[in-house]
């Protein structure tokens, strides 16, 4: 019996420690369920959506994005066939296969940059001059005041490309494009064409022109308005455009949170970092 008391004391002490440990246990944390959001982006917006999805996933590790590059019609069709949940497009399709786009949201702004070879002394063209160039009225740069540049060599993008659609609508209107224009398959090819041909002129989305772009090209002001993020936001640059998000219906749940974040000041800072212009009214 003399040994019972120490044993009992040890047992009571052990129970006390156990009780104390239970009382201080942390509440188990709920692990968020992994959610996959399927996004399509046309070629002009692929880099922007990569930046946005990467930044959002860094803050929300349970959100996984699949990003699919596509033409604007294909991106819209992917929405209707439910192959993607959200699409980013630079041209808003009125209808795809006879169906109206159900939900549309703003994404960002950019413009169509008119580019020439750095050796070209021109810094500005009027909208009428630009139309005449692409109509074939000017065969040589001398007629536009650019001596020693030679023949005008015109580059355009393929039909259906977002930049081509905007250029044809806002610059050409009902004026026919010259048959001497060279149709090029990508922005990169247009950039190279203009870089290595002294007399070349082309157009590309403004987000593709950066301080570190290689090979180098020169942007022309239009009607005295240079292309800047400020001139895109206030609409003073003639070839500015809105960029859009489209979905089958108004986004809900995690997709809604993602869209709301894109439109927030934080999301629009990512937009600006990706060399696009943030939406007006967003600080």
C-alpha positions as CSV (number, residue, x, y, z in Angstrom):
1,X,0.0,0.0,0.0
2,X,2.9,2.3,0.5
3,X,3.6,2.3,-3.3
4,X,-0.1,3.0,-4.3
5,X,0.0,6.7,-3.5
6,X,2.8,7.6,-5.9
7,X,1.3,5.5,-8.6
8,X,-2.1,7.2,-8.1
9,X,-0.4,10.6,-8.2
10,X,1.2,9.7,-11.5
11,X,-2.1,8.5,-13.0
12,X,-3.9,11.7,-11.9
13,X,-1.0,13.8,-13.3
14,X,-1.2,12.0,-16.6
15,X,-4.9,12.5,-16.8
16,X,-4.5,16.1,-16.0
17,X,-2.0,16.6,-18.8
18,X,-4.3,14.8,-21.2
19,X,-7.2,17.0,-20.2
20,X,-5.0,20.1,-20.5
21,X,-3.9,19.0,-24.0
22,X,-7.5,18.5,-25.1
23,X,-8.5,21.9,-23.9
24,X,-5.8,23.7,-25.9
25,X,-6.2,21.7,-29.2
26,X,-6.6,23.9,-32.3
27,X,-9.8,23.7,-34.3
28,X,-9.1,21.6,-37.4
29,X,-8.7,23.8,-40.5
30,X,-11.0,23.0,-43.5
31,X,-8.9,22.3,-46.6
32,X,-10.6,24.1,-49.6
33,X,-11.8,21.7,-52.3
34,X,-9.8,22.0,-55.5
35,X,-11.7,23.7,-58.3
36,X,-10.8,23.7,-61.9
37,X,-11.8,26.7,-64.0
38,X,-11.6,26.3,-67.8
39,X,-10.7,29.5,-69.7
40,X,-10.2,30.2,-73.4
41,X,-8.5,33.3,-74.7
42,X,-8.0,34.6,-78.2
43,X,-4.4,35.1,-79.4
44,X,-4.4,38.8,-78.5
45,X,-5.3,38.0,-74.9
46,X,-3.5,34.8,-74.1
47,X,-0.6,36.6,-72.4
48,X,-3.0,38.7,-70.3
49,X,-5.1,35.7,-69.2
50,X,-1.9,33.8,-68.3
51,X,-0.8,36.7,-66.1
52,X,-4.3,37.0,-64.4
53,X,-4.8,33.3,-63.8
54,X,-1.2,32.9,-62.5
55,X,-1.6,35.8,-60.0
56,X,-5.1,34.6,-58.9
57,X,-3.8,31.0,-58.3
58,X,-1.0,32.3,-56.2
59,X,-3.5,33.8,-53.8
60,X,-6.0,30.9,-54.1
61,X,-4.0,27.7,-54.4
62,X,-7.1,25.5,-54.6
63,X,-8.1,27.1,-57.9
64,X,-6.6,25.4,-60.9
65,X,-6.9,27.0,-64.4
66,X,-6.8,25.3,-67.8
67,X,-6.1,28.0,-70.4
68,X,-6.8,27.3,-74.1
69,X,-5.7,29.6,-76.9
70,X,-8.4,30.0,-79.6
71,X,-9.7,32.2,-82.3
72,X,-12.6,34.5,-81.3
73,X,-15.2,32.3,-83.0
74,X,-13.7,29.1,-81.5
75,X,-13.6,30.7,-78.1
76,X,-17.3,31.6,-78.3
77,X,-18.2,28.2,-79.6
78,X,-16.3,26.6,-76.7
79,X,-18.6,28.6,-74.4
80,X,-21.8,27.3,-76.0
81,X,-20.5,23.7,-76.1
82,X,-19.6,24.0,-72.4
83,X,-16.0,23.1,-73.1
84,X,-14.9,26.2,-71.2
85,X,-16.4,28.3,-68.4
86,X,-15.1,31.7,-69.4
87,X,-13.6,33.2,-72.6
88,X,-11.5,36.3,-73.1
89,X,-12.0,37.9,-76.6
90,X,-10.8,41.0,-78.3
91,X,-13.7,41.1,-80.7
92,X,-17.2,40.7,-79.5
93,X,-19.1,38.2,-81.7
94,X,-22.7,39.2,-82.2
95,X,-23.7,35.6,-82.8
96,X,-22.2,32.2,-83.1
97,X,-24.1,29.6,-85.0
98,X,-27.2,31.8,-84.6
99,X,-27.0,32.2,-80.8
100,X,-26.6,35.4,-78.9
101,X,-23.8,35.7,-76.3
102,X,-25.6,35.4,-72.9
103,X,-23.2,37.2,-70.5
104,X,-20.6,39.8,-71.3
105,X,-18.2,41.6,-69.0
106,X,-15.5,44.2,-69.5
107,X,-11.9,43.0,-69.1
108,X,-9.4,45.7,-70.2
109,X,-8.5,48.1,-73.0
110,X,-5.9,48.1,-75.7
111,X,-5.4,49.6,-79.1
112,X,-4.2,48.8,-82.6
113,X,-0.7,50.1,-83.0
114,X,0.3,51.2,-86.5
115,X,4.0,50.4,-86.9
116,X,6.7,51.2,-89.3
117,X,10.4,50.5,-89.7
118,X,12.6,52.7,-87.3
119,X,14.3,54.1,-90.4
120,X,11.1,55.7,-91.5
121,X,11.1,59.4,-90.5
122,X,7.4,59.7,-90.2
123,X,6.0,60.1,-86.7
124,X,2.3,60.8,-87.5
125,X,-0.3,60.0,-90.1
126,X,-3.9,61.1,-90.4
127,X,-6.7,58.6,-90.5
128,X,-7.3,59.6,-94.1
129,X,-3.6,59.0,-95.0
130,X,-3.7,55.7,-93.3
131,X,-6.7,54.7,-95.3
132,X,-5.1,55.9,-98.5
133,X,-1.9,53.9,-97.7
134,X,-3.9,50.7,-97.3
135,X,-6.0,51.4,-100.4
136,X,-2.8,51.6,-102.5
137,X,-3.1,55.4,-103.2
138,X,0.5,55.9,-102.1
139,X,3.0,53.7,-103.8
140,X,6.1,55.3,-102.4
141,X,6.8,57.0,-99.0
142,X,8.1,60.1,-100.7
143,X,4.5,61.2,-101.4
144,X,3.9,61.2,-97.6
145,X,7.1,63.2,-96.9
146,X,9.3,60.3,-96.0
147,X,12.2,60.6,-98.4
148,X,14.7,57.8,-99.1
149,X,12.5,55.0,-97.6
150,X,11.4,53.6,-101.0
151,X,8.2,51.7,-101.8
152,X,5.3,51.3,-99.4
153,X,5.0,47.6,-98.4
154,X,1.7,46.9,-96.7
155,X,1.2,44.1,-94.1
156,X,-2.2,43.0,-92.9
157,X,-3.4,40.2,-90.6
158,X,-5.7,37.3,-91.6
159,X,-9.4,37.8,-92.0
160,X,-11.2,37.3,-88.6
161,X,-8.2,38.4,-86.6
162,X,-9.3,40.9,-83.9
163,X,-6.9,43.6,-85.0
164,X,-7.9,43.1,-88.6
165,X,-11.6,43.4,-87.8
166,X,-11.1,46.7,-85.9
167,X,-8.7,48.1,-88.5
168,X,-11.1,47.2,-91.4
169,X,-14.1,48.7,-89.5
170,X,-12.5,51.9,-88.2
171,X,-9.9,52.7,-90.9
172,X,-11.0,51.2,-94.2
173,X,-14.8,51.3,-93.8
174,X,-16.1,50.8,-97.4
175,X,-12.7,51.4,-99.0
176,X,-11.2,48.4,-100.6
177,X,-7.8,47.1,-99.4
178,X,-5.1,47.2,-102.1
179,X,-4.3,43.9,-103.8
180,X,-0.6,44.5,-103.0
181,X,-1.1,44.0,-99.3
182,X,0.7,41.0,-97.8
183,X,-1.4,38.8,-95.5
184,X,0.6,37.6,-92.5
185,X,-0.3,34.8,-90.1
186,X,0.8,36.2,-86.7
187,X,1.8,39.3,-84.8
188,X,5.3,38.0,-84.6
189,X,5.6,37.7,-88.4
190,X,4.1,41.2,-88.8
191,X,6.7,42.6,-86.4
192,X,9.6,40.9,-88.2
193,X,8.3,42.0,-91.6
194,X,8.2,45.7,-90.5
195,X,11.6,45.4,-88.8
196,X,13.5,44.1,-91.7
197,X,11.7,45.9,-94.6
198,X,12.5,49.6,-94.6
199,X,9.3,50.6,-96.4
200,X,7.0,48.3,-94.5
201,X,3.9,49.3,-92.5
202,X,1.7,47.1,-90.4
203,X,-0.5,46.9,-87.3
204,X,-0.5,44.9,-84.1
205,X,-2.2,45.0,-80.7
206,X,-0.7,47.7,-78.6
207,X,0.1,45.3,-75.7
208,X,2.7,43.6,-77.9
209,X,4.8,46.8,-78.1
210,X,7.1,47.1,-75.1
211,X,10.3,48.8,-74.3
212,X,12.2,45.5,-74.6
213,X,10.5,44.2,-77.7
214,X,12.8,42.6,-80.2
215,X,13.0,43.2,-83.1
216,X,12.3,46.9,-82.8
217,X,9.5,48.8,-84.5
218,X,8.2,52.4,-84.3
219,X,4.6,53.3,-83.5
220,X,3.0,56.2,-85.5
221,X,0.6,58.7,-83.8
222,X,-2.7,59.0,-85.6
223,X,-4.3,62.4,-86.1
224,X,-1.7,63.7,-83.7
225,X,-2.7,61.3,-80.9
226,X,0.1,59.0,-79.7
227,X,-0.8,55.5,-78.4
228,X,-0.5,55.5,-74.6
229,X,-2.4,53.9,-71.8
230,X,-3.8,57.3,-71.0
231,X,-5.0,57.9,-74.6
232,X,-6.6,54.5,-74.5
233,X,-8.4,55.1,-71.3
234,X,-9.8,58.5,-72.3
235,X,-10.6,57.3,-75.8
236,X,-8.5,60.0,-77.6
237,X,-6.5,57.4,-79.5
238,X,-8.6,56.6,-82.6
239,X,-7.9,52.9,-82.7
240,X,-8.7,52.0,-79.1
241,X,-10.9,49.1,-78.2
242,X,-12.5,47.3,-75.3
243,X,-11.6,43.7,-74.5
244,X,-14.3,41.3,-73.1
245,X,-15.1,38.3,-71.0
246,X,-18.0,36.1,-72.1
247,X,-19.7,33.2,-70.4
248,X,-22.8,31.0,-71.0
249,X,-24.5,32.7,-68.0
250,X,-23.7,35.1,-65.3
251,X,-20.7,33.6,-63.4
252,X,-21.4,32.1,-60.0
253,X,-19.3,30.7,-57.2
254,X,-15.6,30.5,-57.7
255,X,-15.8,31.8,-61.3
256,X,-17.7,34.8,-60.0
257,X,-15.0,35.5,-57.4
258,X,-12.4,35.3,-60.1
259,X,-14.2,37.7,-62.4
260,X,-14.8,40.1,-59.5
261,X,-11.1,40.0,-58.7
262,X,-10.2,40.8,-62.3
263,X,-12.4,43.9,-62.1
264,X,-10.9,45.0,-58.8
265,X,-8.1,47.5,-58.4
266,X,-5.7,44.5,-57.7
267,X,-6.7,42.6,-60.8
268,X,-6.5,45.7,-63.0
269,X,-3.0,46.3,-61.7
270,X,-2.1,42.9,-63.2
271,X,-3.8,44.1,-66.4
272,X,-1.5,47.1,-66.5
273,X,1.6,45.1,-65.6
274,X,0.8,42.9,-68.6
275,X,1.0,46.1,-70.8
276,X,-2.8,46.5,-71.3
277,X,-4.7,49.6,-70.2
278,X,-6.9,49.2,-67.1
279,X,-10.6,50.0,-67.3
280,X,-11.7,53.6,-66.8
281,X,-12.8,54.4,-63.3
282,X,-10.6,51.7,-61.7
283,X,-8.0,53.3,-59.5
